[in-house]
Amino acid sequence: MKPNAYPFSAIVGQDEMKLALLLAAVDWRISVVLRGEKGSAKTTAARGLAALLPSPSPFINLPIGATEDRLLGGLHLERALKGDPALKPGLLSEAHGGVLYVDEINLLPAHLGDALLDAASSGVNVVEREGLSASHAAEFVLLGSMNPEEGTLRPQLLDRFALAVDVRATLDPAMRQTVVERRLAFEQNPANFHSEWLPVEERLRDQVSKARKKYAGILCSKEILAQISASVCEAGVRSLRADLAAVRASIAYAALTGDESVRPEHVATVLPLVLAHRAHDRPPVSRSQPPPPRPDDGSQSGTSDDKSQPGAGDGLARIFAPKEVETFALRPSFEESTARGTSASTPLSQAGPISGVRRTETPIELDLRATLNHAVVETGSIQPRMADFHERVRTPASGTRYLFLIDSSGSHAAQERMRLVKGATLSLLMRSFKNGDEVAIIVFRGTSAKVLLEPSRSLHEAGTALEYLPTGGRTPLADALNLAKTYLTPATVLILLTDGRANVPLGTGDPWQEALDVASQIKTRALVIDTENSTERLGRPLKLAEALAAEYVRLEESELNDAVSFVLQRLPMDHQRAPR
């Protein structure tokens, strides 16, 4: 046991997490993602798991800033300059036979995440660089951890993890006291602490070792396969990866418990871990027929501005499915970008503009001109040495945060106008969202605004949240703008969709004037989309746009098709806007 690693068996509670990691230790193809807040023992458990694998088992911690060459492997520059081109192995090679741990995997660049999971699922990594090709075994336990508050994984990437565990620190005082006592004992005398837990660790290591040897002989009957398939279908999961993960995890669990075949209780134990990140509790909404109205939260009583509209003050909230809007053209599509020669994975260009060069013996992006210049000046030869290497330095570029403020008050129930609002929002996201961007959604209705979606990198989450957004009640516009101020970053684009019929005050003043006052305090790139009915215009959204110093368009599709395209193509680029 490594003296600097906290013993796996000494972790208090967290039974689901420990089970998932032990299953992965038996079958390396069972990758696991741990989702939970900081301080819930995710990293501690990952490090402790490596000590239970056959020795020697490396524990590789993948840093978020790792490059593609560092992860997958790349050209060995020193040998290449000597006329003996060769490839240098990366972290995937080093992790073979052990554990590759990715903390904050939701922040890992998308192209690295895809490459990582490709290798993890196949057990082989193929490296191709500068006309050279090589492959090596890459059989390792892949563990990822993330804090959902800092963003989520793309659904396509999340699905490729066999198991998911939602990890939470216990709120039981006695258990928390035990956690602290053990941690203090470990920090005061690690060697003595390891000695105390050594018998338990040895038994667990022996159990894992026997299970690994027994795994191939475990029987899985057709009846068990039928049970797994029926359970996955009942959960509404379409991905066949769920079935495969359930089968592998059930076999691994049977091997751990010393059984000769998979039994129904094995399946029942692992299924929650297989379905945790794949199943959706809510049924799909039909786009052709909105669901029937349901009682509101009691905050729907309206004023004269809202009561003229159906659903505004009648005590009911309605849910409208998004209207399909196919005519928007905000940014070139993926297919168009690829046709012009833009790679689907451009990590260097995403890193930002080149700001200079620097000398290093391990360049990430070699600057050939600076390297050759230095070689000539120092040696008089164009044959560079490692000491001559220079790399390009790029200014980090953060993604755009699209902050949507959506008016879902009763006035949008008229002529099912909320369907067009939702459709416009989804269309803007689908055409403008790119890797590294994130979306947050604030909705306002009734007596206050609320955050419908915390900043997320998942378009799937945004679409799901919008589909089930009810409409009805009053218009707390000032509260929405006030809440939006807490979500602003230097890279934020605020998109406000409203008819401007504010009628809920922040304090004791006029609701409309309060909204204008808060809007004038917001200093960010912004777009106001006027959702007023064309027959009953008050012109308030235009005044809001003036207070925000924002671009302004109307909701009608004919106007959005041209105006929004122009606005969103230039807004994320406009970093030079002067403060008012």
N, C-alpha and C positions, 0 to 999 in steps of 0.2 A: 504494500500500500504506500502510495506517495505521501510523504510526511506533510506536504503543504496542502493536500486535498482533504476537505472535510469528509468523513466516512459517510457513504451513501446510506447505510443502515441507521445512522444516528439522526437522520432527518425526521423531525416530529410530524406526524400526520401526513398530509398530501398523498394519500393512498393511490388516487387515480394517476397522479403524475408518476409515482414510483412504479406502478404497474406498467404504464405505457413505456417507460424507459427500459424496464426489464424485458418487455416483449421485443423492443428494438435490439437489445443485447443478444437475444436468441437468434433473431433473423435481421441481418443488417438492412434488408430491403424495406423494413418498416420504419419509415422516417416519421419524426414526431415534431410537432410545433406546439410550444407552450405559450399560452396567451394569458397575461396577467400583469398586474401592477408591480412596480418595483418593490423589492424587499420580500418576495414570496418564495425564495429559495430556488428559483429556476436555474441560475448559473451554478449554484452549489450542487444541485442534483446532477447537472450535466457533467461537471468535473468529477464527481464521485462515481459516476457510472463507468468512466474509463478504467477505474481501478478494479472493476469486476470482470473485465474482459481478459482473455488470455494474454499473458505477458510475453513480450513487451507490446503494449497498446498505446499508441500516441494519442494525445489530446490536442487537437489543433483548433485554435480560436481564430476564426476568420474576421479580420478587422473590416469595418464598414468601408474604409477608404481603399481597400485592396483593388489593384488593377486586374484586368483580364489576364495579362501575362503572369502575374503573381499567383492567381488562382489556378489557371489551367496549365500554365507552362508557356515558355516563349523561347525565342532565339537566344542562344548562348553567345553574347556579343564578343567576349574575349577570344573564344575559339574561332568564331566566324572571321574576326579580323586577322587571324593567323592562317586563314585559308582552310580551316577545318570546321566547316559549318556543322553545328549540332544544336539540339534542342535542350533547354534547361527545364527540369520538372518543376511543377508548381505545388501549391498547397494540397491539391487533390492527391498527388502522388505521396506526399508526406503523411496524409491521413489514412492511407490504406491500412486496413486491419484495426483501426481505432475509431475515434470519435471526431467528427468535424462539427464544431459548434458555431452557430451564427447568432450572436446576440443582436437584437434590433433588426431582425431579418426583414421586417416591413420597410426598412430604410435602405436596403440593399438595392443598387441599380437593377432595373428589370432584366437587362441582358445578362447580368451575372447570375441572377436568380434562376433564369431559364437554363443557362449552361450548367449550373451547379446541380439542379434537379435532374437534368438529362444524364449526367454522369452517375448520380446517386441511384437512379433507377436501373441503369444498365450494368453498373459495376466496372465499366471501362471508360477511360478518358482518351479521346483522340485529339492530338495537338497538331495543327497544321499552320506553319509559319514560313514565309519566304521560300515556298517551293519544297519545304521539308515536311515530312509527316512521321508521326510516331504515336504509339498507343501504349497504355500501361493499365494495369489493374487498379481499380479505384473502389474497392469494397469497404465501405465505412458506414458507421452509424451516423446518419444526418440528424442533427438536433437544431431546431431553430426556436428562438424565443422572441417575444414582442410585447410591447405595451400598447394595447388597442387605442389608448388615448392619443398616441403619437401617429396614428394612421394605421390602415389595414393593408393586408396583402390583396393583390388582384385575385378575383375568384378562380381564374385559371391556374394561378400559382398555388393558391391555398389548397385546391383540390388534389394537387400532386403530393401533398403530405398524407401519409397513410392514416395517421392518428392526430387528433388535436385534444389538448387538455386546457380547460380554463382554470388557471391557478389563482387562488386567493389566500391571503394570509388569514389564519384563524382569528376569530373574535372571542374564542374561549379563553378566559383569563388563566386558567390552570395550564393549558397547552402553551400559551405564550410564555408563561413563566418557565416552563420546561425548555422551550427553545432558547431562551436567554441564558439559562443556567448551563446548558450544554455548550453553547457558543463561547461563553466566558471560560469554561473549563478547557475547551479546545485552544483558545488564544493564550491562556496562561501556561499550558504545558501540552503542546501538540503531541509529543512522543508518548506521554502517559495516556492521553486521551485515545490515541490510536491503539495502544496496547489493550485498553479496556474494551474497545469495540472489535478487536481483531478476531475473536472467535465467531462473532456474528457475521462479520465481513467474509471470513473464510467459508462459512456455511453457505452464504449467499453466492459467493464466487463459484463454489462447487456445484450449487444448484443450476447456475447459468451454464457452466461448462457441460454438465450432463444433458441439459436441455438442448444445447447446440448439437451435441452428438446424436441425440434421439430424434431431432426435428424431422429428418428425412423419412423416418419410418412411421410417423404418426398417420393414422388412417382418417380420412374425411369422407364420409358416406354421401350418397346422393341425397339422402333425407336432410342431412346437415346443409348441403349446398342449397337445397330447396328452401330451407328455413332462412338462410342468409338472404337469398334473392327476394323472398317474400317480404322480409323485414325492410330491406332497402327500398323496394317498390312502395311499400306502405308509407315510408317516410318521404316519398316524392322525390327521391334522388335519382337522377338519370345517369350520372357518371358511373361507368363500369369499374372505375378505380375503387369505388366503395366496396363492391363485391369482392374484388381481389384483396383489398386491405383487410376485410373482415375474415376471409378465409385464412390468410397468412397469420393474422393476429390470433385467431382461434387455435390454429395449429401450434403456434408458439406458446400460448397459454396452457394447452394440453401438455406440451413438453415440459413446461415449468412445473406443473403439478404432478408430473410423473405418470400421466395416463397414457394408454396405448392408442386411443382414438379420440376424436373431437366429440364432445357431448353438448347437448343443448345449453347447459349452464355455462360452458365456455363461451359460446356464441353470445349469450345474453350479457355476459360480463364485458366483452370487448366492443359490442355494438355501439354503446353510447360514445366511446372514444372515436369510432369510425364515422359516426353521423354528426358529431358535435359541430363540425364546420361545414357540413354539406346539407343538412336538412333545414328546411324553412317551415316555420310553424304556420304561416299565413297562406291560404290558398290563393291561386292566381286570380286576378280580376279580369273579367271579360272586357275587352275594349269596345265591343259592339253594344253592350248594354250596361250602363252604370248600375252599381248595386243599390238596393232600396235605401231610403234615408233611415238614419238612426238617431236616437236622442242625443242632443248636444251636451256639453259639460255644464250647462247652466249659465254660461256667460254670453248668451247670444242676443240678449235684449238690445235692440238697436234704437237709433235716433231717427229723425225724419229723413236723414241722408240715406239710411240703409233700408228702412221699412218699406220703401217703395219697390224694393227688389224682392222677388220670391226667395224664401229661405233666409232672409236677413234677420227677421225678428220673430219668426214663427215657432221658435223652440226646437227646430230641427237642424241638423248638420248633414250635408250631402257630400258624397265622395264621387268625384268625376274622374274617369280614366283619362289619361293624357291623349290629346288629339295628335294624330300622326301629322307631322309637318315635314315634308320631304324636300321643300324648295329652298331651304336655307343653304347658303354656301359660304361658310365662314373662313375655313382654311382648306388648303388642298388635302384631299383624302390620302389615306395611307397608300392606296394603289397609285395615285398620281405622283406622290413623292418618290415611290420606288421606281416608277417608270422613268423619272428624270435622273435616276442614278443615286438617289439618296438611300442609304442603307437603313433597314428597319432598326438597326442597333448602332447608334453613333455616339458612343460614350465620350470620345474626345471632344466632339463638337458640343455636346451637352455640358461639358465642363466649363465652357465659357471662352472668351477671346484670349488670344495669346498676349501676355503682358510683358514677357521678357524671357531670358534664358539663364541657366545657372549650371555650374560644373558639378558633376556627380559621376561616380563610377557605376551606378545602377540607374541609368536613365529610364524613365517611364515612357517618354515620348522623345526620341533622339532628334536633336537639331543638327543635321548633317553639316550645314555651313559653318556654324560656330565650332563644331568639333574639328573640322578640317583646318579652319583658320588657326585654332589653338595649336594643332599639331605642327603646322608650318612654322608658326612663330617660335615654338619651343624647340623643335628638332630639325627644322628645315626640310622635313619630309611630309608627304601627304598620307603616310601610313600612320593612322592614329593609334595611340595607346589608350588603355582604360583611363589613365589620368587626363586624357584630352576630351573625354566624353562631356557633352553639354546636353541638357534637356530643356524642352520648352516649358515655360511656366504659364499656366492659364489662370485667369481670374475665375473663382468659383461662381457658378450661375445657379441661383435657386429657381425652382419652378414657380408658376403663378398660382396664387390662391384665388379661386373664384368664389366670392362670397355673395350668395343669392339671398335677397330679402324679398319674400313672396307674400303678397297680400292675399290671404285666404278668407277674407270677411264675406258677409252675406251678399254684398253687392256683386260679387263675382258669380253668384248662383244664377243671375239673370242670363237667359239664353245659353245656359251651360258654358259661360265664358271661362270658367276655371279650366275646362278641358284645353282651351287654346293656351292659357297661361302655362299649364303643365307641359303641353307639347312644345311650346317655345323654349321653356327651360331645358328640357331634355335635348332638344335640337342644338341649342347653344353648347351644351356640354359635350355631346357626341362629336361635334365638328371642331371644337376648339381645344378639347382636353388632350394633353400629351403626357408622356412619361415625366415624372417629377412634379406634375401639377397636383393640386388638391382642391377639393370642393367642400364648402360648408354651406348649410342652408338654415336660415332663420325664417320662421313663419310668424305671422301676426294675425290674430283674430280674437274675438271675445274681449277680455279685459287686459291682456298682456301678450308680449311676444315670447317665443320660446325657441330654443335651438332644436331643430328637427334632425340635423346631422352635424355632428362635430367634424372638424377638418379631417377629410379622408381622401385617400388616393383611389378609392373604389367607385367606379361609375355604377356598378351594380347596386351598391348600397344607396347611392343617390336616387337611382331610378325606382328602387323599391320604396324608399321613403316618400317619394312624390306620389306614387300610385295610391297610397293609402292616406293621403293628406285630405282631411275633411274640409268642407267649406261652410261658413255660416257664422253669424255673430257680428260684432262691431269691429272698428278699425283702429287699433292702438299703434298708429304709425310712429309717433314720437318714441314710444318704448322700443320699437324695433330698431330705429336708428341709434338709439342710446345703447342698446345691446350690441349692435354691430361695431361700435367703437372699440369694444374689447377684443374683437377678432381681426383687427387690422394689422397688416404687416407691410413692410416696404414693397412687397411683391403682390399686393392684393388688388384685384379688380372687383369693385362692388357693383352688383347688378340688381337694381331695385325694380320690381314689377308691382305697380299699384295704380289705383285710380285716384289716389290722393284724398279720399273722403275721410280724413281723420276725425274721429269723434270721441276718443278716449284720452283724457289729459294725463300728463305725467304728474302734475301737481294740481293747482287750483286755477291755472290759466286757461287760455283758449287752446284747444287741442291742435288746431291747424298751425297757429303761430308757434307753439312749442315744437312742432315737427320741423318748421323752417329754421328755428333757432338751433336745434340739434344738428340739422343737416349742414348748416354753415360751419359747424365745428369739425366736420369730417374732412380730412385732407388725404384723399387717395384717388386713384383713377376710378372713374365711375361711369355708369350707363343707367339712365332711367328709361324704362319701357312703360309707356302710357297704356294702361289697360282700360281706360274709360270707354263706356259705350258711346259710339259716335253720335247718337241722337240726344245725349244728355251730358254734354261736356261742360265742365267747370274750369278747365284749363289748369288745374292745380299741379299735375305732374310736370308740366313745363316749368312752373315756378320752383318746384323741388329741384329740377335739373339745374336751374340757375343758382340756387342756394348751394348745391353740391359742386358747382362748376363742372357738371357732367355733360356727356353727350346725351341726346334725347331722340327717341324714336317712338312711333306708335305701334301698337300690337298687331295691327292689320298685316297679314302675311305679305302683301305686295310691298309694303314699306320696309318690313324686316328683311326681306330678301336682299335688298340693296344696302340699306342703311346699317344694319347690324353687321353685315359682312365687312363693310368699310371700318366700322368702329372697332370691332374685336380684332381685326388684323393689325391695327395700329396701337391699340391700348396697351398690350403687354410690352410693346417696344418703347413706349413713351416714358422713359425714366427721367426726363429732363424737365418735367412740368414744374413750373415755379410755384411755391406756396403762396397762398393769398395773404 
